[in-house]
Amino acid sequence: MTASNAPEPLNTPDDDDIPALADSDAPAPKVRKPDPGATDGLMAPKPPSASQAGSTTGGFDTVLGKRVVAIGLVTEDELEQCRAELDGREDDSGETLSDLLVKRDFLTDRQLERLRKEFEASKSSQKIPGYRIIKKLGAGAMATVMLAEQISLHRLVAIKVLPRKFSEDANFIQRFHKEGRAAAKLNHPNIVQAYDVGQAGDHHFFVMEFVEGDTVYELIQQKKRIPEDEAIGILIQAAKALHHAHEKGFVHRDIKPKNLMLTKTGQVKVADLGLARNLEDTEAAEAEKGRAYGTPFYISPEQIRGELSIGPPADIYGLGATAYHMVTGHVPFSGKNPSDVMRQHLKTELKPPDQMNPTLTAGFCQVIEMMLAKDRAERYRTAADLVQDLELLARGEEPTFAQPKVDLASLAVQVGEPAQLRTRPKSSGGISPVLIGSIVLNLALLIILVIAALA
């Protein structure tokens, strides 16, 4: 990979423009006032209504008439009335059959949107041989994800399809296939499994395991704060997945609540390797040097600076930011735009998690704070070390690697300070050893003075 075909990064902290978060499947944000800690994504523009969207898809309108009549939503006469009205217009208003059906109250926006999804699924199923598309699961800036049946094995899968507008962009295609290849090299129960990656006509697709359930982000939205014991269980599984990826030579670079899937049984699945990079890929590292890649609320300081060496500590930081969000209901740092948020990751001291949620134990707070250390040398060395501390917490024991910060200044005693003014710890009973020492010393001095006087 060369600098010319490297993906566009997020803006650096010195740029006050709001970047388009294409590298994290997030839309360009709008500045807003609601509590920034309640979400890990910034506001996207409101999508057009189904009828508005219909004006741009002539292919959909050509089959819409037959479909609405076939399922009984519109009669043949009503359909002909709409078509005659459109054909009789002399002005070029751009209004389509779908627009008119909604305008005349023959269809609702919701019904039209449902029919549109069926149409898109039908189109896709004709483009990817071996799979029967069932429905659309979601869409982001980089891809559309469909639920499908793999016909040969009769199993449900998720298919990520690169939008046609990117089908001639070598950079997007390279990244898309790179994600599939990276996922194929990882085989772990806590990582979404890759099955296939390829091209059918103009469509580039990536077939992967279908995970039925919510994301950690959705869980945060439901519960506001995830209980500590539940959060620890999620973090242990995610950290084990990261340890496996790191051992295989990959760093994820975009760990966040939306990329942690939860099955119905509570199993964690790390998803979306779109930003994953091989630790030995020096060419890609050189091409991306000086650029920030990731999601602002969870990105590590070294990613913001665009450092040449981005390794496991970056993923540990992202998981730490995710942990903070899970148990406090707020992201570690928030701001008026992504540049402001990233600047705080670099310079602003972290507000201790127990100040945001007093129910958290001291040990768990120590672990989160170590994960979020700005200096990566002060973070966990490996995800395996993190797993060890988390498992100790799960058993009600103290962490090994994460230790409380000691304020040495509070322990210092000013030289020459009168003994009676020094702060002493409270004794639980009996005579203090310090007092005994003081008495012995005073007696010795008294004896010396008496001997000297007698002499």
N, C-alpha and C positions, 0 to 999 in steps of 0.2 A: 504494500500500500504506500502511496506517495502522498505528499501534502496536498497535491491538487485534487485527489479523489477522496480525501479524508472527509468524514461527515462534519457538518457544521456544528460547532460546539455552542454551549451556553456562553453568554457574555461574561467577561471577567468582571471582578468586583469594582474595577475602576470605571466601568462603563455604566452609566445610569439608565441606558435604554432597557426596556423590558424585553428579554429575549423570548423567542418562540421556542418552547421546550420540545422540539421535534425529537430530541434524543431520549426523551423519557415518556413518549406517547402522550404528552400533555399539551393542550392547546395554549396558544398565546393568552396570557392572563390579562384581566382587567383589574385596576386598582379598586379595592373595596374596603369597607369599614368593618364588616362582621369579624368575629373572633377568629384570627388566623390560626389558632391552635386547633380549631375544630376540623381541619381538613389538611390533607397532604398535597393538594393540588389547588392552583389558583383558578379564579372564575373564568369560564369559557363563554364566548358569546352565545346567546340563546339561539338554538337551532331553528330553522324555518319550520313552519307548520307543514303537515303532510301535503296540503293543497299547494302551498308555495313550492315545495320541493318537486311536486308533480310537473311543474311547468318546464322542467329541464330534462325530462326523461320521455322522449317520444316513443321509445321502444316499449315502455311500460303501457302507455296509452293505447298502443295498437292491440294489446291483448286484454286490456282492462274491460272493455265493453262486453266481450264474450264471457269473461269471468263473473262479472257482477250479475249478468242475466242468469248464468248457469247456477249460481248459488242462491238466487232468488232475492237479491238486494234491490234490483231494478228490473222493471218489465221491459219487453221489447219496445213498446210504444214510448216509454219514458226515455229510453236510450236513443231512439230515433229523433225525439224532440230535441235532445241536447246536441246531437250531431248536426241536425238541420240548422240549429241556431248558430253553431260554430261555422258551418259552411256558408251561411247567409251573411256573415259579417264582412263588411268591406274594409274595416280598419284592421291593422295588424297589432292587436293588443297582446298577442303572445299567450292568451288564455288557452288552456288545453282541456281535454275531456275530463280529466281528473279534477281540475279546478272547478269546472262547471257543475259536475256531479255533487261536489261539496257545497258549492254556492246555492244550488237548488235544493239542498237538504235531502238529496237522495242517498248520500253517504256522509258519515262523520269523518273527522280527521283521523280518529283512531282506527276505524274500519279501513280507511284508505292506506294508512301506514302498515296495517297488518297485511293487506293485499300486496303492498310494495315489497315487504320482506319475503313473502312467498315467491314473488316474481324474481327477486334477486337470488334467492336460494335455488330456484329452478334454473336460472341462467348459469350459476356456478356449477351446478350438478352436471351440466352438459359440457363443462370445460375441464373437469378433473376426472379422468377415467378411473374406475375402481372404487369410487366413493359416491354415496347418495347423500346429498346435502339435505338436512332436515330443517334447520332454521339458522338465523343469524344470532350469534351470541353477543356481539358488540363490535365496535369500531373505534379506532384511534387515529392519530395523525399518520401513523406508519402502516397500518394494516387493518383488515377486516377479519374477524374470527367467526367461523361458522361451525355449528354442530353437524356432524356427518356420521354416516355408518360406513365402515370399511366393509365392503360387500363380501370379500373373500373370507374374512374372519368373523363376520357378524358382530362387530364390536363398535361401540361409539368412540369417536375420536373428535378432536378439535383441529380445525384446519385454519391456519393463518394465511390469508391471501394478500399479496402485495397489490395495492391499488394500481389500476392500469396507467394512471398518470405518471407512475414511477417506473413503468416497464421498460423505458428507454434510457433510464438514468443508471449508468454503470455503478455509481457509488451506492445507491440504494439496493440494487440487486446484489452487489457484493456483500453488503452488510447483512442482507436478508439470508443469503445462503450461509454466511459465516455463523449466524445465530444457530441455524440448523445443524451445522457441522460441530459446533461447540457443544450443543446439547446432546448430540449423538455419542460423544465421548464420555458422557457422564452417566453413571448407572447407580442410582442411590434412591432408596425409598422416599426420601424427602425432597427429591428434585423431579419436576415434571419431565416425563420420559419422551424423547424424540423418536418418531417412527420413520419419517420419510421427508425428503426435501426434493423439490423438482420444479419442472416447468411444463405447462400444458397450454399450447397456443401462446397467447399474450399474458397468461397468468402464471406468476411464480408463487409456489405454495410450500407450506411447511406443515406437515402432519405431526401431531403430538397427542399425548395422553389427555383425555377429557377428564377434568377434575370437577365433580359436581359438589358445589358448596359455595361459601363466601370467601372473600379475602379478609385479611386482618384489618384492612381499612374499613370495610363494611361492618366488621365486628366492633370497631371503635365507635363508629357512627351509632350503632345500636346501643352499646353499653356506656358510652362516654368515657368510662375508665374500666380497663380490664383488671380484675383482681390479680394480686401479685402471684399467687400460686398458679393461676391459669397462664399468666404471661410468661412465667419461668418455663412452664412446659412447652409453650410455643417457641421460646428462644432456644431451648436445648435442641429441639428438632432442626430449627433453622441453622444453628451453629454447626451441627453435625453435617448438614448439607454443604455448608460453606467449606468445612474442613475437607470434605471429599473433593469439592471443586478445586480447592487450592492444591491438594495433593496431586491432582491431575494436571496442574499447571495453568488453571484459569482463575481470573479474578472477575467477579460479577459486575461491579462498579455501579449498580443501580438498585441496591437493597432498600426497600421501602415497604410500607404496609400493603400497597396495592400489588406488590410482587410476591407476597406470601399468601398462598391459597390454603384454605382449610377444607378438608373433606368432611362428610357428614359424621365420620367417626372421630374427628379431631386431629387427623393426621395433617401435618404441615407439608406443603409442596412449594419449593422455591421455583418461581416462574420467570419468564422473560429474560433471555440471555442476549438480548439485542445489543447491549453494550459490553458484553463479556470480551475479555482480551486474554490471549495467551501470554503468560508471563515471559516467555522466551521470544516473543514477536518484537524484536528490537526495531524493525522497520516501521511497524504501526506505532510504536512508542515515540519514535523520532517524528513521525508525521503529525502526531497529536500533541506533541510537546508545546506547552504554553497555552493550551486551550482547556476549557472546563467542560467536562462531560458528566451528566448525572441529573438528579432532581434536587433543586436548591434546598428544600427543607431537610434533606438527609445526606447531602454531599459532604465528603471529607475535606479538610483544609488542603491536603496535598492535591486532590482532584481540582479544587478551585484554582490553585496556583498553576495547574497544568504541568506538574512535575514529571520528569522523564520516567521515574520508577514509581509505578502505582501497583501496590501489592495487597496481600491479605489484610493489613491494618485498615485499608480503605473500606473493605466490606464490613469489618468489625465496627467501624465508626457508623456506617449506615445502619447496621443492626442495633447499635446503641441508640441512635436517634429514633429508630422504630420502637425500641423498648421504652424510651422516655415518653413517646406519644401514646403508647398503649396504656401506661399506668398513671399518667398525669392528665391525659385528655388534651394535651397541648404539644406542639412541636417544640424542640429545644430553642429554636430562634425563629422569630417572625419579623416581618417588615413590610414596607409599602410596596416593594417589588422584589424580584429575585436577586438583583444585585445587592440590595440592602440586606437581605437574608444571608447571602453568602459572605458579605463583609463581616457580619456578626459571628459566623462560624470561625472566621479568622481572628477576630479581635475581642469579642465580648465574652466575659466570664459566664459560665453556665450557671443558671439558677439551680441549686440542688433540688433533685426530684422530690425529696421529702418536704420541701417548702411548698410544693405544688400539691402534694398528697401526703399528709402527715401519717397516714396508716402504713406507709412503706417501712420495711425493716431497714436498719442501718446497713446490714451486709448487702442487701440488694441495691441500695443506693450507691454503695462503694463500687459495686460491679458496673453499674450504669455509668458512673462518673469516669471509671477507668476506660470503658469502651469509648467514651466521648472526649478523651484527652486530646487537646489540640496538637500536641507533639506526639507523633505516632510511636516514638520510642517509649512513651509512657503508657501506651495501650497494651492490650494483650499481645504477646508475641505471635501466638497462633490461635486459631479457632478451637483447637483441642484444649488449650489452657482455659479458654472461656467456658467450654463445656464442663470441665472439671469443677470450676467455681459454681456454675449454675446447678450442677447436680448436688454439690454440697449444700447449697441453699435449699434445694428441694427436700433434703433430708433434715432440714432445720439446723444445719451446722454453719460455721463461719467460713467465708471464702478464703482460699490460700493465697491467691495472687493479688486480689484487691484488698488493700489495707486502708484503714482510716488515715486521713491526713493529720500529721502532728504539727501543731503550731509551736515551734521551738522557742519563739519569743515569750510565750506564756510560761515556759518552764525555766527561763533564765532568772537568776537572782543577782541583783546588783551587788558588786563587790563593795565591802565596807558597810553594807546596810546593817543597822542594829538588829541583833538577833530577835528582840521582842517585836520588831515591826515586820519580820518576814512571815509570809503566809505558809502555814503548815497544814498538811492534810489532817482531817479529823481522825482521831484515834477511836477504834472500835472498843477500847477498854484497856485497863492496865496502864503502866508507865511507859511513856514514849522513849524509844532508844536514844533519840536526840537529846531528851531531857536528862537521861542518865549520863550521857557523854558530857553534857554541859556541867553537871554536878561534879563528876570526877575531875574534869579539867580545872574547875574553880577550887576544889579541895587541894589539888596539886600545887596550884599557884599560891594558895594560902600557906601551905607548908613551907614552900620555898621562901616566902616573905618572912615567916616566923624564924626560920633558920638563919636567914640573912640578918635579922634584927638581933638575935642572940649572939651572933658572931661579932 
